[in-house]
């Protein structure tokens, strides 16, 4: 049986979104926290919808990673003994 709601720690593990970022999303109205006694729950379907609708990591992210890698592989004059 699949859970329909998860706690904050479970939501962070499930989505990869950090705890403080989840609370920011609550404050921005992008996710709705549910209360059961003292426990805060997030509907799994709502969390999945939010993550699925995030922008895709396109070439800009790939290029930035590639450029960062290039910087680490350059040799300076001190590395070559000049």
Secondary structure, DSSP 8 states (H G I E B T S, - for coil): ---SEEEHHHHHHHH---HHHHHHHHHTTSS--EEETTEEEEEHHHHHHHHHTS----HHHHHHHHHHHHHHH---HHHHT-
